[in-house]
Amino acid sequence: MDKLSDPSQWADSLHTFHAHPFMAKGGFPSKAVVVSPHPDDAAFSLAATLKLLVSAGSKVQIINCFTVSRFAPFAAPNCKLSVMTRRRHEEEIFLHHLGGNSRSDDLGLIDAPARSGGGLRGILPRNLSSQDATESINLLGESLEEPAEDTAVLVPLAIGNHSDHFITRQAALARYRGRVVAFYEDLPYAAAVSEYQIEATVRKTEELHGEELRPLLVHWPGDAEWKRLCCSFYKSQVSAAGIQKIVDYMNKQKGERLWCSARFVNDWKWRPTYGLRVECQELSFV
């Protein structure tokens, strides 16, 4: 078996992710808040960025929005744990490996498959301007706490056609209007759409947020292997093929891509050290 296809074969070397800080302390926000639609989206989309922040001494808080769920398509058939218990256990494993001062909080909202009663088909938005959608956006917005000034807020772009991701983005946009926010590319959905579709989502988010967004690429040596490991913790939610698509997308982009305002980049010194590359790209969609 290839070393990288079996995380247990190289997990003993994971101390290398802890041994040296990737950034000098003081150059990053004191805290980062990730608004995550479900208890896997932060790991799938931001595992490398969150490890960077933790290594720099930042506190990390993940806010999982839709956590009342029966959705576990890849769970072992003989597992006796409830879906919600299983998903919380997967999240705790990720937090343990992320280390540092990291935590996640579950808001206890009902996810799209359970709300609709339609299973996987229930993730597709029917009428995003409906009263139900508006009420969900308002309820989630009221549940999001107001962060301190020296806090970076990371919000999904809502790439793909998932109603929970759309509701999460809309609620966060309303709650954090005027705050310094960065938007992350939702994986695995971003890996399944064209760059034109990503561009359209970015431009729509710019319009809603009221600020131009530029791509910020975060990369450090070994980040793809770290991403693979983190995705593997969510065994009930993703297959080996799905993990490979996430890793392939990261390798294609040469890192994790955030979409940020100039204020997000300027407020904190994203300066490279220890082989880390953080780039503000001039990106042309092709």
Phi, psi and omega per residue, in radians:
M1 nan 2.419 3.112
D2 -1.105 2.452 -3.087
K3 -0.980 -0.718 -3.057
L4 -1.394 -0.287 3.125
S5 -1.454 -0.165 3.123
D6 -2.229 1.647 -3.057
P7 -0.974 -0.497 -3.118
S8 -1.137 -0.386 -3.117
Q9 -1.299 -0.396 -3.110
W10 -2.163 0.123 -3.121
A11 -1.093 -0.481 3.139
D12 -1.120 -0.408 -3.141
S13 -1.571 0.114 -3.091
L14 -1.122 -0.312 3.124
H15 -1.032 -0.382 3.119
T16 -1.115 -0.438 3.095
F17 -1.307 -0.355 -3.094
H18 -1.762 -0.408 -2.901
A19 -1.175 -0.622 -3.066
H20 -2.249 2.301 3.066
P21 -1.175 2.413 -3.134
F22 -1.364 -0.423 3.130
M23 -2.332 2.573 3.054
A24 -1.125 2.405 -3.131
K25 -1.102 2.552 -3.140
G26 1.766 -0.239 -3.130
G27 -1.613 -0.084 -3.042
F28 -2.145 2.931 3.116
P29 -1.097 2.673 3.106
S30 -1.200 -0.439 -3.129
K31 -2.602 2.556 3.012
A32 -2.154 2.275 3.084
V33 -1.913 2.146 3.097
V34 -1.848 2.089 3.040
V35 -1.578 1.909 -3.006
S36 -2.007 2.171 -3.136
P37 -0.982 -0.728 -3.079
H38 -2.375 2.935 -3.126
P39 -1.382 0.890 2.988
D40 -2.765 -0.335 -3.043
D41 -1.120 -0.613 3.126
A42 -1.131 -0.750 3.138
A43 -1.193 -0.803 -3.121
F44 -1.077 -0.671 -2.992
S45 -1.713 -0.448 -2.929
L46 -2.360 0.287 -3.039
A47 -0.948 -0.771 -3.096
A48 -1.249 -0.702 3.124
T49 -1.130 -0.712 3.141
L50 -1.187 -0.627 3.085
K51 -1.143 -0.675 3.064
L52 -1.028 -0.843 -3.103
L53 -1.131 -0.788 3.117
V54 -1.060 -0.728 -3.138
S55 -1.146 -0.445 3.120
A56 -1.514 -0.009 3.110
G57 1.656 0.112 3.121
S58 -1.362 2.475 2.942
K59 -1.294 2.510 3.108
V60 -2.162 2.188 3.041
Q61 -2.129 2.117 3.071
I62 -1.754 2.206 3.086
I63 -1.833 1.848 3.110
N64 -1.527 2.123 -2.970
C65 -1.515 -1.016 -3.037
F66 -1.775 1.656 -2.978
T67 -2.069 -0.112 2.998
V68 -1.513 1.932 -2.892
S69 -2.643 2.646 2.944
R70 -2.073 0.283 -2.990
F71 -1.645 1.926 3.105
A72 -2.668 1.220 -2.971
P73 -1.163 -0.348 -3.093
F74 -1.985 0.261 3.130
A75 -1.179 2.557 3.075
A76 -1.098 2.349 -3.051
P77 -1.128 -0.398 -3.115
N78 -1.654 0.098 -3.132
C79 -1.290 2.243 -3.082
K80 -1.665 -0.034 3.117
L81 -1.282 2.543 3.023
S82 -1.165 2.767 -3.125
V83 -1.024 -0.793 -3.099
M84 -1.143 -0.698 3.097
T85 -1.136 -0.744 3.136
R86 -1.079 -0.782 -3.102
R87 -1.187 -0.624 3.084
R88 -1.169 -0.665 3.109
H89 -1.107 -0.730 3.107
E90 -1.071 -0.721 3.122
E91 -1.120 -0.693 3.140
E92 -1.139 -0.622 3.088
I93 -1.106 -0.775 3.106
F94 -1.051 -0.811 -3.137
L95 -1.081 -0.672 3.116
H96 -1.050 -0.776 -3.134
H97 -1.300 -0.565 3.091
L98 -1.094 -0.707 3.036
G99 1.251 -2.812 -3.130
G100 1.063 -2.662 3.123
N101 -1.714 1.330 -3.079
S102 -2.144 2.570 -3.121
R103 -2.707 2.867 2.991
S104 -2.423 2.571 -3.137
D105 -2.157 2.367 3.131
D106 -1.744 2.230 -3.122
L107 -1.473 -0.292 3.034
G108 1.345 0.428 3.047
L109 -1.465 2.669 -3.085
I110 -1.413 2.291 -3.094
D111 -1.349 2.934 -2.998
A112 -1.055 -0.787 3.128
P113 -1.032 -0.677 3.138
A114 -1.305 -0.672 3.135
R115 -1.079 -0.739 -3.043
S116 -1.501 -0.412 -3.043
G117 1.274 0.195 -3.072
G118 -1.817 0.205 -3.131
G119 1.090 -2.460 -3.098
L120 -1.026 -0.619 3.130
R121 -1.134 -0.320 -3.112
G122 -1.248 -0.195 3.134
I123 -1.311 -0.320 -3.081
L124 -1.333 2.267 -3.129
P125 -1.221 2.378 3.101
R126 -1.638 -0.982 3.128
N127 -2.495 1.694 -3.033
L128 -1.286 -0.117 3.063
S129 -1.809 0.164 -3.109
S130 -1.238 2.900 3.117
Q131 -1.108 -0.671 3.130
D132 -1.065 -0.780 3.135
A133 -1.133 -0.743 3.135
T134 -1.091 -0.728 3.118
E135 -1.140 -0.679 3.111
S136 -1.131 -0.714 3.115
I137 -1.110 -0.786 -3.132
N138 -1.141 -0.732 3.141
L139 -1.105 -0.781 3.129
L140 -1.153 -0.751 3.135
G141 -1.011 -0.686 3.118
E142 -1.209 -0.409 -3.098
S143 -1.481 -0.285 -3.117
L144 -1.433 2.235 -3.095
E145 -1.403 2.749 3.129
E146 -1.443 2.102 -3.103
P147 -1.401 2.806 3.055
A148 -1.217 2.950 -3.056
E149 -1.081 -0.757 -3.081
D150 -1.560 0.924 -3.130
T151 -2.240 2.261 3.028
A152 -1.554 2.313 3.139
V153 -1.938 2.213 -3.123
L154 -2.015 2.204 -2.959
V155 -2.273 2.522 3.113
P156 -1.225 2.553 3.035
L157 -1.291 -0.352 -3.051
A158 1.203 0.776 3.002
I159 -1.276 2.441 -3.091
G160 1.641 -3.080 -2.986
N161 -2.023 1.027 -3.101
H162 -2.008 2.120 -3.039
S163 -1.136 -0.624 3.135
D164 -1.108 -0.649 3.129
H165 -1.209 -0.702 3.089
F166 -1.079 -0.847 -3.128
I167 -1.063 -0.722 -3.140
T168 -1.087 -0.804 3.126
R169 -1.088 -0.800 -3.093
Q170 -1.106 -0.731 3.127
A171 -1.141 -0.727 -3.138
A172 -1.180 -0.667 3.099
L173 -1.062 -0.728 3.133
A174 -1.220 -0.728 -3.057
R175 -1.253 -0.649 -3.015
Y176 -1.880 0.427 3.107
R177 -1.018 2.263 -3.120
G178 1.548 -0.178 3.114
R179 -1.545 2.850 3.101
V180 -1.443 1.913 -3.019
V181 -2.184 2.520 2.960
A182 -2.079 2.608 -3.101
F183 -1.990 2.362 -3.124
Y184 -1.874 2.694 -3.137
E185 -1.420 2.102 -3.081
D186 -1.190 2.083 3.060
L187 -1.970 2.496 0.234
P188 -1.513 0.038 -3.014
Y189 -1.098 -0.653 -3.127
A190 -1.099 -0.488 -3.131
A191 -1.323 -0.202 -3.062
A192 -1.838 0.031 -3.114
V193 -2.138 2.936 -3.136
S194 -1.416 2.853 3.053
E195 -1.100 -0.526 3.091
Y196 -1.109 -0.690 3.118
Q197 -1.202 -0.643 3.068
I198 -1.126 -0.762 3.120
E199 -1.034 -0.759 -3.127
A200 -1.081 -0.680 3.116
T201 -1.178 -0.718 3.111
V202 -1.080 -0.800 -3.114
R203 -1.127 -0.667 3.107
K204 -1.148 -0.705 3.128
T205 -1.161 -0.680 3.037
E206 -0.986 -0.799 -3.123
E207 -1.066 -0.748 -3.122
L208 -1.258 -0.657 -3.078
H209 -1.408 -0.444 3.116
G210 1.429 0.282 3.107
E211 -2.452 2.557 3.043
E212 -1.177 2.435 3.127
L213 -1.991 2.328 3.107
R214 -2.085 2.599 -3.111
P215 -1.299 2.377 3.052
L216 -2.096 2.060 -3.082
L217 -1.740 2.158 3.129
V218 -1.930 2.139 -3.133
H219 -2.558 2.443 3.005
W220 -2.546 2.715 -3.064
P221 -1.021 2.230 3.139
G222 1.562 0.074 -3.051
D223 -1.165 -0.556 3.135
A224 -1.184 -0.680 3.095
E225 -1.166 -0.683 3.078
W226 -1.097 -0.745 3.125
K227 -1.079 -0.753 3.138
R228 -1.043 -0.775 3.136
L229 -1.059 -0.831 -3.091
C230 -1.091 -0.711 3.111
C231 -1.129 -0.594 -3.079
S232 -1.168 -0.307 3.122
F233 -1.204 -0.428 -3.046
Y234 -1.675 1.123 -2.998
K235 -1.149 -0.452 -3.132
S236 -1.407 -0.185 -2.971
Q237 -1.993 -0.313 -3.030
V238 -2.563 2.506 3.101
S239 -1.582 2.987 3.076
A240 -1.065 -0.668 3.110
A241 -1.152 -0.661 3.099
G242 -1.137 -0.714 3.085
I243 -1.072 -0.736 -3.128
Q244 -1.078 -0.666 3.117
K245 -1.121 -0.683 3.111
I246 -1.124 -0.805 -3.129
V247 -1.158 -0.705 3.119
D248 -1.079 -0.698 3.124
Y249 -1.120 -0.738 3.108
M250 -1.083 -0.749 3.125
N251 -1.152 -0.644 3.097
K252 -1.086 -0.744 3.141
Q253 -1.406 -0.196 -3.074
K254 1.108 0.683 3.107
G255 2.494 -2.961 3.031
E256 -1.698 2.314 -3.052
R257 -1.849 2.113 3.013
L258 -1.837 2.736 3.071
W259 -2.058 2.037 -2.889
C260 -2.294 2.689 2.934
S261 -1.376 2.858 3.085
A262 -1.040 -0.577 -3.134
R263 -1.120 -0.648 -3.132
F264 -1.084 -0.750 -3.126
V265 -1.252 -0.710 -3.033
N266 -1.362 -0.526 -3.106
D267 -1.174 -0.506 3.109
W268 -2.218 2.480 -2.994
K269 -1.477 1.656 -3.134
W270 -1.441 1.186 -3.056
R271 -1.736 2.376 -3.064
P272 -1.358 2.387 2.981
T273 -2.587 2.883 3.090
Y274 0.911 0.681 3.094
G275 1.404 0.043 3.111
L276 -1.332 2.444 3.028
R277 -2.102 2.140 3.038
V278 -2.173 2.063 -3.018
E279 -2.175 2.408 2.863
C280 -1.618 1.999 -3.014
Q281 -1.608 2.602 2.848
E282 -1.704 1.730 -2.910
L283 -1.835 2.294 2.972
S284 -1.938 2.190 3.111
F285 -1.314 2.290 3.129
V286 -2.237 nan nan
